[in-house]
Amino acid sequence: MIKEKEQLLRRLLKLVDIFVVFVSFLLAFLIRDNIHTIYAFDFFPQRQVMDDLVGFSRYLNMLPVILFIWWMALNSCGLYGSFRKKSFFEIVWSIAKSVFFVMVVFGAIAFIFKLAFISRSFIVMSLFITSLLLILERWVVVSFLRFLRKKGYNHKDILLVGTGPRAEDFIKLVQRHDEWGLRIIGLIDAEKERLGNSVYGKKVIGLLEDIPTILSKKVIDEVIFIVPRKWLSLIEDSLLACETQGVKTTIAVDFFNMKIAQSMSSEIGGIPLLGFQTTVGEEWQLLLKRLFDIISSVIGIIMALPLFIAITVIIKWLSPGQAIFKQVRSGLNGREFVMYKFRTMVNGAEKEKEGLDPLNEMHGLAFKMRSDPRVTKFGNFLRRTSLDELPQLFNILKGDMSLVGPRPPIPSEVDKYRVWQRRRLSMKPGLTCLWQTNGRNNVDFEKWIKMDLEYIDNWSLGLDFKILLKTIPAVLFSVGAR
C-alpha cells in the first residue's frame, strides 16, 4: 500500500540522484575546461585539445567512484527516508551533510592514491553544482506532491471496518499525515446501536452485512479491517464480498484463506497489515504500464491528427450534430468518467434505444445489434475499422483508461451486475482486451466478463503486449466487428 509507493518513489529518486551527479560531473569539467582555456595561452592549440581529451578520459575513470560515494552519502544522511514528513530546511540540511561527507571521503581517496591530476576547481564546482541541483530536485518533488494533494489528486478512498481503540489510533494517524493521501469515507461496525455515531469525525455508515451494498454504491479503493479478535469469525464473509467485487482489502489481524486474491504484508505507522488483492502487479510494473500509455497515446494522437480532422469533417458534413459522441462510463472501482468516440449514429440516437431493446443480439446486459437502424453508413464503416474508438486516446492520456484493459461499461449496466461481475471494475478499463482479440461482438456477455476476469487474474506487461499484437489483425480484418 503506502509502503510500496514509498519504495517506488525511493528507487526513482535514487535513479534521478545518480543522473544529477552525472550531469554535475560533466558541467563541472566543462567549466573547469573553459576556465583553463580562458587563462591559459598556448601556441599549439592542437596539442591543447589533445591534452583536454586525455584529461577528460582520466576524469571519466573516476566517475564510478564519485557516483558510489554520493550514493553512500545520500543514503547515510537520510535523503531516502520519509522525506515528505520533513521540512524543506531539514532536507537542505541533509544535502549539506552529504556534501561534507563526499568532500571528506573523496579528499581521503585523492590523498591516499595521489590523484594529483584532479584540479581543485573541478572538486569545488562539482560539489557546488551537485548540491544546487539536488536541492532544486527535492524542491520540485516536494512542491509537486503537495500541489497534487491540494488539488485532491492521488488519494485513496478508504472504508474502515472497526471502531475500537486500534481503529481510533489509525484514524488519528491518518489525520496527522495528509501526505499519505488516505481519505476515510466511513466506518463499519458489527453492532446496530453504533450506526450514526462518529469516531474522531468519521461516521459509522453501516454494518458488516452492508459492505457489499456500500461497495456497489460508493467509490471504494480499499477496505481496511482493524478489528478485535472476537470479530474474526464475523468478518470472513465481508472479506469474501470485497474479494468478489475486486476491491483490495487490508487487515490488521490473522491471515484468511482467500480463493482469488493474493496476500501481501505491509505496515502504516508501525501497525502490521495483511492485504489481499485480486489484481496482480507491483507498483513499478503499473508505473511502466502508465508511462507506456502516455507515450503511446501522445504518439497516436500526433500521427492520427490528419485522420481526426478528416473524420470530423466527414461526420459533420454527412449528418447534423457533434462529431464526438460523449458518454458516461464506469472506470476503476466504479469511478465515472466521460468517454469519447466518433459519432456513428444519427443525432439523438440514445433516445431511440429503449424501443430497440427487444432486438438486442447480445445475451446479457450489454446492447449489441447487427443492423442497428440508428447507425449511419459512414458510422458503420468507422465501427468495422474501429476508427470510432480513436478519440479514446485522449481518455488514455488523461488516465481514465489504458491501452489494454476491460472495456468500460455504462453505469446503468453496472447497477445490474451480479456481485461477482463487479470484479471487472478492479482494473482500469482499456481500449482493447482479450474480448477484442477473441471474436468481439461474436462473444456473449457472460463469456466476455469471464475473459475480462481472466485478464485481471493473469495480468502482466507481457500479456498487454501480446494482446496489442493480436489486436492489430483483429482490427485490420474486422474480426467480429458490427
N, C-alpha and C positions, 0 to 999 in steps of 0.2 A: 504494500500500500504506500504510505508516505515514505517508509524506509527505502523501498525500491526506487521511488522517484528521486530521493536524495542521493542514492548511489549512482543513478544515471547522470544526474547533474554534476556530481563529483568527478565522474570519469570524463565528462565533456569538458569541465573546467581544466582538468589535467592536460587534455589534448590542446586546448586553447592556450594554456600557460606555456607549454613546450613551443608552440608556434610563436608566441610573443617573444620568448627568449631567443629563438632562431632569428626572427626579424630584427630584434635589438642587436644581435651579434653582427648581422650584415650592415645595419645602419651605423653602428659604432666603427666598424672597419672602414666604411665608406667615408665617414667624417674624418677619421684618422688619416686616411689616404689623401683626402683633399687638403688637410692641414699641412701634410708633408709636401704636397705639390705647390702650395702657396709660398711656403717659407724656404723651400729648397730650390737651388739653381744648379742645373746640370747641363753641360754642353752635349751630352749624349742622351737625348730623350728616349731613344730605343732601348738603351741599357736601363733607364729608369723604369720603363714599362715592364721589362723582364724581371727587375728586382721586385716590383709590386706584385707581379704574378706569383713569384716564388714565395713572397711574404704571405700572400693570401692562402696559398696551399698549406703553409706551415700553421697558420692560424686555424684553418679549416680542420686540421688534425686534432685541434684542441676542442672542437665543438662538442663531441660526445661527452667529454669530461665536464664541460660547462653546463650542458643540459642536465647531467646527472647531479651535479652539485646543487643547481637550482631546484631540481625535483626534491632532493633531500631537505633543502632549506624550507621550501613551501610546506612540505608535509610536517616537518618538525615544529614550525611556527603556527600551526593550526589553521592554515588557509583552506583546508579541505574539510573542516568540521562544519557544524551547523552555522554557517556564516550569516544566514538570514536572521538569526537571533541576536546578532551583534550589531552595535552601532557602526556607522561608517568609519568613525575615528579609530575604533578597535581594529577594523580591517586594515586601515592605513598603517597603524602601529605594527601589526603582524607583518606587513610587507616590509616595513623599515627594519624589523628584526631579521627578516630573511636576507635583506641586502647586506647587513652586517655579517651574517653567517657566511654568505658567499664570499665576501671580501676576505674574511679571516681564512677560510678553508682554501680558497684559490691562491691567496697570498702564500700560505704554507706550502702548497704544491709547487708553486713557481719557485720558491726559495730552495726546497729540497731537491728538485730536479733541474735547478739552474736554468729556468726558461727565460733567458735574458732577452730573447727576440720579441717578447711581448711588451709593447710600449705602455707606459703609464697612462697616456692619453686614451688608449683603447680601453683599458680597465675602467677608468673613470666614466667615459662615455657609455660603455656597456652597462654599468651599474645604474647610471642615471636614467638612461632610456628604458631599460627593463623595468625599473621601479615605477617610472612615469606611466608606461603602457599598462602595467599590472593594476595600478590604481584606477586608470581610466577604464580598463576592462571590468573590474569589480563594480565600479560606479554604474556602468551601463547595465550590468546584470541585475544589481540590486534595484536600480530605478525601474527597469523593465518589469521585474517581478511585482514590485509594489504598484506599478501602473495597472498591471493585469488584475491584481486583487481589487483595486479601487473600482475598476470597470466591471467587476463581477465575473471575470473570466476564470477558467481553470479551477472552478470549485466542484466539490463533490457533495451531492445531496444525500444525507445520511438519515436512516431510520434507526433509532437506538432502542433496543429491547432491554428493559430493565430500569428500575427507578431506585435501586438500593444505594448504599454508601459508595460502592465502587463505581456505579454509573454516575453518581453525583460528582465524584472525583474526575471522571472522564469528561463530563460536561464542562467543569471548571477549567480543566487542562486545555480543551479545545477553544474555550473563550479567551484564554490567555495567549493563544497562538493563532492569530488570524492568518499568518503566513502559510499555515498548513493547508488552507483552502477547504476546510470542512464546514459544512452547514448542516446542523441537526434540525430536521424539519418537524420532528415529533418523537414522542416516546411511546413505547408499548409496555403494558403491564398485564399480569395474569389475573388481577382482582378487579372486578367491575366497579367497586367503590372508588377506585383511583381515577376513573375516567374524568377528564376535565381538569384534574389537578395539574399544577405546574411545578417543575423542579428547576430552579435557577433560570427561570424564564422560558423553559421548554415545556410544552403542554403534552399531557398524555392523550393521544388521539385515537387509541384503540386497544383491543385486547389481542392475545396471541392468535385467536381464531380469525381476527380481522386482517391479518397480514396479507393473505392472497388478494383481498379486495383493495387494500391500500396500494399494493404494488401495481394493480391494474389501473387505478385511478390517478396516482401521483407519479411524478418522475423520481425514481429512487435509483441511485447509483450503487449503493451498498447498504446492507443491513448489518449492524454491529450488535452482537449479543454480549452483554455484560450482566450476567445473572447469577444468583446464588445457586449453590449446588442442589438445593431441593427442587430447582426448576428443571434439572437435567432430563427428567422423564417427561416433561411437558413441552419442551421446545423442539423435539426432533421433527414433528410434523411441520413446524414453522420453517425449519431448515430445509426440509424437502420441498416445501412450497416455493422457497426462494430459488432452490436449485432448478425446479421445474420451469420457472419463468426466466431462468438465466440471469438472475440478479446475484451479484457477488455477495458473499457472506463472510463475516469475520467474527470469531467467538473468542472469549477470554476464559473458556472452560475446557473440558476434555474433548478429545477427538471423536467425531462421529463418522460412521462408515457411509460415505456418500456414493451414489450409484454412478454419477457422471462427473461431478466437479472434482478438481484436483486440489489437494491441500497445500497450503503454504504458510509458513510461520513468519511473523513479523512482530513489531512492538511499537507502541506510541508512548513516549514519556515513561518508559520502564514497565508499562503494562504489557505482559506477554499475550499475543493474539494468535489464533489459528484460523486461517481463512480457507474458504472453499470457492473455487472459481471455475465456471464451466468453459469460459473462453481461454484458450491457451495463448502462450506468447509472453515473453518478457518485455520490460519497458523499452529496451534498446531495439528489439525487433519491431515493436509498434511505432517507435520513432522513425526507423528506416522506412516502414510502410507509409507513414505520413509524408516523409521527405520525398519518397518516390511519387506519391500522389501529387504533391505540389509541383515538382519538376515536370512530370508528365502532363498535368493539366495546363501548365503555362505554355509548354511546347505545343500541345494540342491546340490551344486557343489561338496561338500565333499562326500556326500552319493552316488552321481551318478558317482563318479570318475572311478570306475571299468567299469561301463556301457559306459562311454565316451571312454575309451581305447578300449573296445571290439568292439563297433560300428565303431570307426575309423579304426581299423584293418580290419574288415569285408568289409567296403566300399572300401578301397584301394585294398583289395585282389580280390574283385569281378569285379571292373571296374577301369580303369585308371582315374587319376585326383585327385584333392584335396578332402579330406573327408568333410571339412567345406565349405559350399556354402555361399558366402558373397554377399549381395545385398543392394543397397542404398534404404532407405525408408524415408518417411516423418514422423517426430515426432511432438512434441509440437509446435504449432503455425507455422508449416511448416519447422522446423529445420530438415535438412537432417542428417542421421547417417547410419552407416553400420550395418545391422542386420545379425546375424549368424544363420545358420541352418545346420543340417547334409545334405549332398548332397543326393538327392533321385532320380535324373535324370542322364542320360548319360552325359558325359563331353561335354560342348558346347551346352547344350540344349537351352539356351537363343536365340541363332542364328536361331533356327528352329521354334520359337514361331509364327512368322508372318504368316507362311503357315498354322498354326492351328487356327488362329483367327476365321474363319467361323464356326469352330466346338465348339466354346465356349458355354457351357451349363448354364452359369450364366447370367441372364438378367441384363445388366448394364455394368459398366466399368471394374469390376474385372473379371479375367480369371479363369475359373474352367472347368475341363474336366474329366469325369469319367474314361475313358480308354485312358489316355494320353500315346502315344507310347514312349515318352521320359523317362517315369518313369521306373526304374529298378524293378525287383521282390523284392529285399530287400528294395528298396526305398518305394515300395507300402506297405510293412509291417511297415516301420517306420512311414509312413503317417497315416495308420489306428490306430496305437497305440500312435500317437502324439510324438513319441520319436525323430522325426526330429526337434522338437522345443526345445529340451534340451539346446543346446548352447545359447539360448536366456537368460538363467540365467546370462550369462556374460554381456549381454546388460542391464539387470535389475541391476546388481551390479554396472555397470558404470553409471547408472542414465539415460540412453537413453529410457528405458522402465520401466514399472511397472508390478507387477504380474497381476493386473486387470486393464483393460482399453481397449479402441477401438483398434483393430488390425491396425498396421502401414501400410498405403498404399504405393504404388510405386509413386514417383513424377510425372511420366507421366500420371498416373490416376488422381492425384490431379489437374493437369492442365486442365482436362476435367470436373472437378466437377462443378455442378451448385452452385450458390452463397451460398444457404442455407446449402449445403452439407459440405462446408468447416468448419462448426462449430464443426465437429467431431475431428478436429485438436486442439481444445481448451483445451484438456486434454491429459496428457502423455499417449502414446499408451501402450498396455499391452499384456500379454501372453494369457489371456483369458478374455471374457466378456459375455454379455447376448447372443450374437450370438453363442458363443461356447456351451452354455448350452441349446440352443433352436433350434437344428437342424443343426447347422454349414452349410455345403455346400448345404443343402436342402432349405436354406433360400435365396430368391432372393436379389439382390443388394440393391434395394430401401428399402426393409424391414430391411435389415442389417444396413443401415445408420440410419434409424429411431430408431432401437434398441440401437445403439450407443448414439444417442441424448437423448433417454430415460434414459440411464445410466448416462450421464453427468448431466441431469436436476435433477436427484434424488440421486446423489452420496452421500454416507456415508460410514463410516468404516464398519458398519453392513452389507450394501449391498455388499461390497467387500468380506466379509467372506461368505456370503450366496452364491455368485457366485462361490467362490473357492470350497465350499462344493458340489455344483451342478456339477462342472467341473469334479470331480473325477469319478462318474458313467458314465458321458458322454464320458470320455476318455477310461475307462475300457471296456465299451460295444461298443466303436467305433460308437457312435450315429452321423449320418450324415457325417462320415469321408469318404474321397476319396483318 
